[in-house]
Amino acid sequence: SDYNVIILCKDHSCKKNINDIIPDVHVLVEVEDDFCSKAVKHKYDIIKESLVREKKYGETFSFLISSNRALGKGYLFNADKYPDQGKTWWPFKKKLKKILIEYIYWEYIVDKYSPVLILGHEHITILSIVSRYNKIKYLCVLKARFSNKYMWTENEYAQNREFAERVENNTNNLSDIVKVASNVEYIHDCDSLYDLSTISYDFKTTLKKTIRLFIYDSYRKIRKTYNVDSYKPWAWLPTIFGSYFRYKYFLKYGEKPDDLRDYKIVYFALHKEPESSLQHWSPEFNNSMEIIAWVSKSLKADTLLVVREHPYSYGIRSKLFHDNLRRIGNVVLAHPEIPSWEWIKRSKLVVSITGTVGVEAVYFGKPVITFGRHLPIRYLPTVRYADSYDKTKEVVGELLSLSENNKLFEISKKAIYHAQMDVSFEMNDFFKKNRSNALQMDLAKIIVEDLKKRYNL
C-alpha cells in the first residue's frame, strides 16, 4: 500500500501465471518479450551502441556473453556434454545485439518507472549493472547456507555487504570472537538436502526420464512449438540417458576413504555446471580443470587430490573429461556413494570456487582454498584466495602446515557462524512452499519485515 508495484515478467505464459495466482492484482505487468520483439526489428548500429554502453557501464559485452549459458556455451570447458541451443551458434554481431537489447530493455524500465527498489528471484547481471549505475537497490533472496536461513543478496555476485563486513570484523576482532562460548554445529541447508534426496541414477528412473522427454519433444516437433533459438527437440536425450553410464563409471573407478589410508587427502567437489553459482558468482575464473591442474602440481608425494562429481552433473561431463582426471597421477575420483561430508572430515585441505563445500569445511575445522574472488569466506584466517598457479602452490603449502588444533579454526567457525546468524532470517519449509503456486503470505510477511528493517524502506 505504500508503493506503486510493477511486476516484470519474461513472456505471456508468465503473465498468465501471475493472473492465475493473483486474479485480483491491481498492478501493472510489463512483458519483456513484447518490448524485445519490437526492439529486435530496429536497425541499430550494433558496434557503436555496444561501445557506448561498454564505456558507460564499465563492462565488455564479451564478458557478459561468457556468463550466458547459451551465448557463451564455448566457455563451458568443463561441461562438454551440455547440449547446444540455437543461440549458441549465432555470429558474434547477433550475440552483441542480444546483449544490447537486454541493456535497452532494462534502461527503458529504469527510465520509465524510476524504481526505488527492484526485487528478483536471482540477479540478472545486466539489470544489476544498470541498477548499480543508477544507484537503485536490487535485491534477491538467497540461501544463507545454514539450515532454513535466508539472506538478501545485493548484486550479481550474490554478495551481501553486511555479511562480508561482519565476517571481516569478526575475523579482525579475534580476541572477542574466540571468547564467544557458543558451541557451533553446522546444519545442512534444508533446500539442498531436500533436492539431493530426490536424485536417482538407477536405470529404471533414467529410462523413464528419457522416454518422457522423447515423447514431450516429439510432440513439440510435430506441433512446431519449440523455439528454434533454444534447445532443439531431443537435444537433452544423450545427456539424460548418459547420466546412468557416467554414474556407473564413478561406481567402477571411484575410490573410498579406506582405499586411500596411506595418503593425505585434498578434496575438491566439482560444481554443477552451467549454473549461476559459477557463471555469475565467479565470472572471472571458473575453470575447474585448470584448478585441478594447479592444485595437483602443488601437492607433495604423500598427498592425493580427490575429485567428486556434483550429484546433478552426471552426464554433463564426458567420459574423456573424467578419463583425463584419472590420467593425472595424484588425482583420484570419489566414489559417488560416499557423502561429501565424509570426504571433508577425512581431508587435510578443501578446494572450492563458490560452492557450499567451502563453508562446510570451515565448520568442520578444515583449511580452504577458494578461487572465487567475491566470496566473504576469503577473509577468514583459515581460508586463502588463489588466482594463479604460483599463488595456489604458495597457499597449499601454507594451509597444509596448519596443525589441526590451531585456534584459528575455531575463530573461523565462530566468525562465519555469527555473521550468518546476524544477517539471515528464518523461513521454515520455504524450499517446499516455493514449489507451489499458492500465495505464501506467512513467508511474504517475514520477507517484508526483514526488508524494511535492513534497508529502511
C-alpha positions in Angstrom: 0.0 0.0 0.0 3.0 2.3 0.5 4.4 1.8 -3.0 3.4 1.6 -6.7 4.2 -2.0 -7.7 5.2 -3.1 -11.2 5.6 -6.8 -12.0 8.1 -7.6 -14.7 7.8 -11.0 -16.5 9.5 -12.7 -19.4 6.6 -13.7 -21.6 2.8 -14.0 -21.8 2.9 -17.5 -20.2 4.5 -15.9 -17.2 1.9 -13.1 -17.3 -0.9 -15.8 -17.3 0.6 -17.4 -14.3 0.6 -14.1 -12.5 -3.1 -13.5 -13.3 -4.0 -17.1 -12.2 -2.1 -16.8 -8.9 -3.2 -13.3 -8.1 -6.5 -12.9 -10.0 -7.4 -9.5 -8.4 -3.9 -8.0 -8.8 -4.1 -4.2 -9.4 -0.6 -3.6 -10.6 1.0 -3.0 -14.0 2.6 -6.1 -15.6 5.4 -5.5 -18.1 6.2 -8.3 -20.5 9.8 -8.3 -21.6 9.2 -10.2 -24.8 6.7 -7.6 -26.1 9.4 -4.9 -25.8 12.2 -7.0 -27.2 10.3 -8.3 -30.2 9.9 -4.7 -31.3 13.5 -3.8 -30.4 15.0 -6.7 -32.4 13.5 -5.3 -35.6 15.1 -1.9 -35.1 18.3 -1.3 -37.1 20.8 -0.3 -34.5 24.5 0.5 -35.2 25.3 -2.5 -33.0 29.1 -1.9 -32.6 28.6 1.8 -31.9 25.8 1.2 -29.4 27.7 -1.6 -27.7 30.9 0.5 -27.3 28.8 3.4 -25.8 27.4 1.0 -23.1 30.8 -0.6 -22.5 32.2 2.8 -21.8 29.2 3.9 -19.7 28.9 0.8 -17.5 32.5 -0.4 -17.5 31.9 -3.9 -18.7 32.6 -5.5 -22.0 29.9 -7.2 -23.9 32.2 -10.2 -24.5 32.4 -10.7 -20.7 28.6 -10.6 -20.5 28.3 -13.2 -23.3 30.6 -15.5 -21.4 28.3 -15.7 -18.4 25.3 -16.6 -20.6 24.9 -20.4 -20.9 23.6 -20.2 -24.4 25.6 -17.3 -26.0 28.7 -18.3 -24.0 28.5 -22.0 -24.5 32.0 -22.0 -25.8 33.3 -21.0 -22.4 31.8 -24.1 -20.7 35.0 -26.1 -21.0 34.0 -28.3 -18.1 30.5 -29.2 -19.2 31.3 -30.6 -22.7 28.1 -32.7 -22.8 25.8 -29.8 -22.1 23.6 -29.5 -25.2 23.7 -26.5 -27.6 21.0 -24.0 -28.0 20.2 -22.3 -31.3 21.7 -19.1 -29.9 25.0 -20.9 -29.3 25.8 -20.8 -33.0 24.8 -17.2 -33.6 27.5 -15.0 -35.2 29.3 -12.5 -32.9 27.3 -9.5 -34.1 24.0 -11.2 -33.4 25.2 -12.1 -29.9 26.2 -8.5 -29.3 22.7 -7.4 -30.4 21.1 -9.8 -27.9 23.1 -8.2 -25.1 22.4 -4.7 -26.4 18.6 -5.2 -26.5 18.7 -6.5 -22.9 20.5 -3.3 -21.9 18.0 -1.2 -23.8 15.1 -3.0 -22.1 16.3 -2.5 -18.6 17.2 1.1 -19.3 13.6 1.5 -20.5 12.3 0.1 -17.3 14.5 2.2 -15.1 13.8 5.4 -17.1 10.0 4.8 -17.2 9.4 3.9 -13.5 12.4 5.3 -11.6 12.2 2.4 -9.1 13.5 2.8 -5.5 13.7 -1.0 -5.2 13.9 -4.0 -7.5 13.2 -7.5 -6.2 14.0 -10.6 -8.0 14.4 -14.4 -7.8 18.1 -14.3 -8.7 20.2 -11.5 -10.0 20.2 -10.7 -13.7 23.7 -9.5 -14.5 22.8 -6.6 -16.9 20.0 -5.4 -14.6 22.5 -5.4 -11.7 24.8 -3.3 -13.8 22.1 -0.8 -14.8 20.7 -0.7 -11.2 24.1 -0.1 -9.7 24.8 2.7 -12.2 21.5 4.4 -11.3 22.0 3.8 -7.5 18.9 1.6 -7.3 18.6 -1.2 -4.7 18.3 -4.5 -6.5 17.8 -7.4 -4.0 17.2 -11.1 -4.2 16.6 -13.8 -1.5 19.3 -16.5 -1.3 20.0 -19.4 0.9 22.4 -18.4 3.8 23.9 -22.0 3.5 22.8 -22.9 7.0 19.6 -24.8 8.0 16.5 -22.9 6.8 18.1 -19.5 7.0 17.9 -17.0 4.1 19.6 -13.6 3.4 19.4 -10.8 0.9 21.9 -10.5 -1.9 22.7 -7.2 -3.4 24.5 -7.9 -6.7 25.2 -10.5 -9.4 28.0 -11.9 -7.3 25.5 -13.0 -4.6 27.2 -10.6 -2.1 25.6 -9.1 1.0 27.6 -6.1 2.2 26.7 -6.5 5.8 27.6 -10.2 5.8 31.0 -9.5 4.3 31.7 -6.8 6.8 30.6 -8.9 9.7 32.8 -11.8 8.6 35.8 -9.4 8.2 35.1 -7.6 11.5 34.7 -10.9 13.4 38.0 -12.1 12.0 39.8 -8.9 12.9 38.4 -8.9 16.4 40.0 -12.3 17.1 40.1 -12.0 20.9 36.4 -11.1 21.1 35.1 -13.8 18.8 37.1 -16.6 20.4 35.6 -15.7 23.8 32.1 -16.5 22.4 31.0 -19.6 24.3 28.5 -20.9 21.8 29.1 -24.5 20.7 28.7 -24.1 16.9 27.4 -27.1 15.0 26.7 -26.9 11.2 23.3 -27.7 10.0 22.9 -28.6 6.3 20.7 -26.1 4.4 17.3 -27.7 4.1 16.7 -26.7 0.4 19.8 -28.6 -0.9 19.2 -31.5 1.4 15.7 -31.9 0.0 16.9 -31.6 -3.6 19.6 -34.2 -3.1 17.1 -36.6 -1.6 15.2 -36.7 -4.9 18.2 -37.6 -7.2 18.4 -41.1 -8.6 20.5 -42.6 -11.4 19.2 -46.1 -11.5 18.4 -47.5 -14.9 14.7 -47.6 -14.5 14.4 -44.0 -13.4 16.8 -42.8 -16.1 14.8 -44.7 -18.8 11.5 -43.2 -17.6 13.0 -39.7 -17.8 14.4 -40.4 -21.3 11.1 -41.8 -22.6 9.0 -38.9 -21.1 11.4 -36.4 -22.7 11.3 -38.2 -26.0 7.5 -38.1 -26.1 7.4 -34.4 -25.0 10.0 -33.3 -27.6 8.3 -35.3 -30.3 5.1 -33.5 -29.6 6.9 -30.2 -29.7 8.5 -31.2 -33.0 5.2 -32.3 -34.6 3.3 -29.2 -33.4 6.3 -26.9 -34.1 6.0 -25.3 -30.7 9.7 -25.3 -29.9 11.9 -22.2 -30.1 14.5 -22.5 -32.8 16.9 -20.3 -30.8 16.6 -22.6 -27.7 17.3 -26.3 -27.3 16.4 -28.4 -30.3 14.0 -31.3 -29.8 15.7 -34.4 -28.3 18.9 -32.3 -27.6 18.8 -33.4 -23.9 18.3 -37.1 -24.6 22.0 -38.1 -24.8 22.8 -36.2 -21.7 20.0 -37.6 -19.6 20.4 -41.2 -20.8 24.2 -40.8 -20.5 23.9 -39.9 -16.8 23.2 -43.5 -16.0 26.5 -44.6 -17.6 28.5 -41.7 -16.1 27.3 -42.7 -12.7 28.2 -46.4 -13.3 31.7 -45.1 -14.4 32.2 -43.5 -11.0 30.9 -46.6 -9.3 33.6 -48.5 -11.1 36.5 -46.1 -10.8 35.6 -44.1 -7.7 37.7 -44.5 -4.6 36.6 -44.6 -1.0 38.3 -43.1 2.0 39.5 -46.5 3.3 41.2 -47.1 -0.1 43.4 -44.0 0.5 44.6 -44.5 4.1 48.3 -44.2 3.1 47.8 -40.7 1.8 46.9 -37.2 2.9 43.7 -36.0 1.1 42.9 -32.7 -0.6 39.3 -32.6 -1.6 37.6 -30.8 -4.5 33.9 -31.1 -5.2 33.1 -30.2 -8.8 30.3 -27.7 -9.3 27.0 -28.0 -11.0 27.5 -26.5 -14.5 26.3 -24.4 -16.0 24.8 -22.6 -13.0 24.7 -19.1 -11.6 26.9 -20.1 -8.7 29.8 -20.3 -11.2 29.0 -18.2 -14.2 27.7 -15.3 -12.3 29.3 -15.5 -8.8 32.8 -16.2 -10.2 32.7 -15.0 -13.8 36.4 -14.1 -13.9 37.6 -17.7 -13.3 35.6 -20.9 -13.2 37.7 -23.4 -15.0 37.6 -26.5 -12.8 40.1 -28.4 -14.9 42.7 -25.7 -14.6 42.2 -25.6 -10.8 42.7 -29.3 -10.6 45.9 -29.0 -12.6 47.2 -26.2 -10.4 46.4 -28.0 -7.1 47.7 -31.3 -8.4 51.1 -29.8 -9.4 51.4 -28.2 -5.9 51.0 -31.5 -3.9 53.8 -33.5 -2.3 54.3 -37.2 -2.9 52.3 -38.2 0.1 49.1 -36.3 -0.9 46.3 -37.1 -3.3 43.6 -34.8 -4.8 40.2 -36.4 -4.6 37.7 -35.0 -7.1 33.9 -35.6 -6.5 31.4 -35.2 -9.3 28.4 -33.0 -8.5 25.3 -35.1 -7.9 23.4 -33.1 -10.6 26.2 -33.3 -13.2 26.4 -36.9 -14.2 26.0 -36.8 -18.0 27.0 -33.1 -18.2 30.7 -34.0 -18.4 32.1 -36.6 -20.9 34.0 -39.8 -20.3 37.0 -38.0 -21.8 36.8 -35.3 -19.1 36.9 -37.9 -16.3 39.5 -40.0 -18.1 41.8 -37.0 -18.2 41.4 -36.6 -14.5 42.3 -40.3 -13.9 45.4 -39.9 -16.2 46.8 -37.4 -13.7 48.9 -39.4 -11.3 47.9 -37.9 -8.0 44.2 -37.3 -8.8 41.5 -39.8 -8.0 37.8 -39.8 -8.4 35.5 -40.0 -5.4 33.0 -42.9 -5.1 29.5 -41.5 -5.7 28.0 -43.2 -2.7 30.4 -41.6 -0.2 28.8 -38.3 1.1 30.7 -35.1 0.7 30.9 -34.5 4.4 32.8 -37.8 4.9 35.4 -36.6 2.4 35.7 -33.2 4.1 36.2 -34.8 7.5 38.9 -37.1 6.0 40.7 -34.3 4.2 43.6 -32.1 5.2 42.6 -29.3 2.8 39.4 -28.4 0.8 39.3 -26.7 -2.5 36.3 -24.7 -3.7 35.3 -22.0 -6.2 31.9 -20.8 -4.9 30.4 -24.0 -3.6 28.8 -24.7 -0.2 31.6 -27.1 0.4 33.9 -24.2 1.3 31.5 -23.1 4.1 31.1 -26.6 5.3 34.8 -27.1 5.5 35.1 -24.1 7.8 32.6 -25.6 10.1 34.4 -28.9 10.1 37.7 -27.2 11.0 39.4 -27.6 7.7 41.5 -25.1 5.8 40.1 -23.9 2.4 41.5 -22.6 -0.8 38.9 -20.6 -2.7 39.2 -19.5 -6.3 36.1 -17.2 -6.0 37.2 -13.6 -5.6 33.8 -12.3 -4.4 33.3 -14.8 -1.5 33.3 -13.4 2.0 34.9 -16.6 3.4 38.2 -15.4 1.9 38.5 -13.0 4.9 38.6 -15.9 7.4 42.1 -16.8 8.8 41.9 -20.5 7.6 40.9 -19.6 4.1 43.1 -18.4 1.3 42.2 -16.9 -2.1 44.2 -18.1 -5.2 44.0 -16.9 -8.8 47.2 -18.3 -10.3 49.4 -21.4 -10.2 52.1 -19.6 -8.1 49.5 -18.4 -5.6 48.0 -21.9 -5.4 51.3 -23.5 -4.7 52.1 -20.9 -2.0 48.8 -21.3 -0.2 48.7 -25.1 -0.5 52.0 -25.3 1.5 50.8 -22.7 3.9 47.5 -24.3 4.7 48.7 -27.9 4.9 51.2 -26.8 7.5 48.5 -25.7 9.9 48.0 -28.0 12.9 44.5 -29.4 13.3 44.3 -28.0 16.9 45.2 -24.5 15.8 42.8 -22.0 17.4 42.3 -20.2 14.1 39.9 -23.0 13.0 37.6 -22.2 16.0 37.9 -18.5 15.2 36.9 -19.0 11.6 34.0 -21.2 12.6 32.6 -18.7 15.0 33.3 -15.7 12.8 31.2 -17.1 9.9 28.5 -18.6 12.2 27.7 -15.3 13.9 27.9 -13.4 10.6 25.3 -15.8 9.1 23.0 -15.6 12.1 23.2 -11.7 12.2 22.2 -11.1 8.6 19.8 -14.0 7.9 16.1 -14.7 8.6 14.4 -17.9 9.1 11.8 -19.3 6.7 10.6 -22.8 7.6 9.6 -25.1 4.7 10.4 -22.4 2.2 12.1 -25.0 -0.1 8.8 -26.9 -0.2 6.4 -24.0 -0.3 8.4 -22.3 -3.1 7.4 -25.2 -5.4 3.7 -24.4 -5.0 1.7 -21.8 -7.0 -0.3 -20.9 -3.9 0.5 -17.5 -2.3 2.6 -17.9 0.9 1.6 -14.8 2.8 3.3 -16.0 6.0 6.6 -16.1 4.2 5.9 -12.8 2.5 5.4 -11.2 5.9 8.8 -12.5 7.1 10.5 -11.2 4.0 8.9 -7.8 4.0 9.6 -7.2 7.7 13.2 -8.1 7.3 13.4 -6.0 4.1 12.1 -2.9 6.0 14.4 -3.5 8.9 17.6 -3.9 7.0 17.1 -1.4 4.2 14.9 1.3 5.8 12.1 1.0 3.3 
